[in-house]
Amino acid sequence: MTVNRIGRKNFLTKLAAKRIETWMGRKRDQNMNKLHFFSPILLKWNKEKNDRQMPWKGEKDPYKIWLSEVILQQTRVEQGLKYYEKFITAFPDVHQLANAHERSIYKCWEGLGYYTRCKNLIVTAQNVSKNLKGRFPDNYDEIKKLKGIGPYTAAAIASFAFNEQRAVVDGNVFRVLARIFGIEEPIDSTKGKKAFNALAGKLLDKKNPALYNQAIMDFGAVVCKPVPICEHCPFKQKCEAFLNDKIFSLPVKGKKVLIKKRWFNYVLLEYKEKFAVRQRHAKDIWHNLFEFLLVESGKEFDEKEIVKEAKKKKWIGANSYEIEYVSPVCKQQLSHQLIKGRFTKLKLHRKPELPPDILWIRKKELKKYAFPMFINQHLRKMDT
Ligand code: SF4
């Protein structure tokens, strides 16, 4: 390479670096500007246009806020609403929840999914009721120590109930900030989470943390939705995603969700109008819910294979049963698993010797037990 060509290359490299620096500087300045306009625009929108109604909005009772936030983790508001009402009616305060029979709490939670939330709800209710005399801690750090409460829920309770200056960062907030500020850091990476949390903390309106937090979540839920309504958006002129045609590429998610496929073949053993059910105790999905006798298989099983497994497990003996039906394949999609399977109903002539954890429940009594949705769908068909 000649001296001239090397000189030119160095010059172009420096020029490119300079341009990047200028662009980054401009971007930094733009974003610094946005730090100032963000909260006033958001609060103005909230005052003039936000008519989103939710029963827990403006609530100051930490118990009710906690309940609503736990119910809403990984749940749409429309679905969570009726569960919130059900819980508040059945358990108006933390002592009543703490002293309730576990089975009745699971029954209330039935259908909401992510049952670990319900388990943690019970642990925290008992802790607050017994060890803290029914009073929720009044600050973020102490609230976060309670079982099942992560940074988002702790920030929501601390700001809504106690007006603590804590910014909430949930899925809606990630989306709003990623789009307006053009942040391409994946929201599920450690670096991304740190960056979003730091930005959210800077943007928080320190005089009105509760109002601000509710406003940004509402804004993400009704305007900057996954499919946003940009034409009615007050940030339109300043939103990086809107100006650069990146609405649907922001926020960025780094990790791919791997879906595990499982086959659940349920055997409905019926003897004298009673059904054999057991509670799920293993560390797995549907923890603590009830189910019929399960044959899990790595692939689809037909009637013969299911009956063979039931015999192997000594649930039935030779000539002691009739097959009433085998259902078509049913399925339920969970966030990380796809459950498929069949229901095989066997009418027994003799009562088998079964392990002591298996209960014999009358058909009409089954309603009192909490089952996963996969089974409830089948129970509804049995009733019709
Ligand atoms: S302009 Fe569109 S993408 Fe940008 S904040 Fe508003 S609604 Fe969201």
Boltz pocket constraint, residues with backbone or C-beta under 6 A from the ligand:
constraints:
  - pocket:
      binder: B
      contacts: [[A, 176], [A, 179], [A, 180], [A, 223], [A, 224], [A, 225], [A, 228], [A, 229], [A, 230], [A, 233], [A, 234], [A, 235], [A, 236], [A, 239], [A, 240], [A, 241], [A, 242], [A, 247]]
      max_distance: 6.0
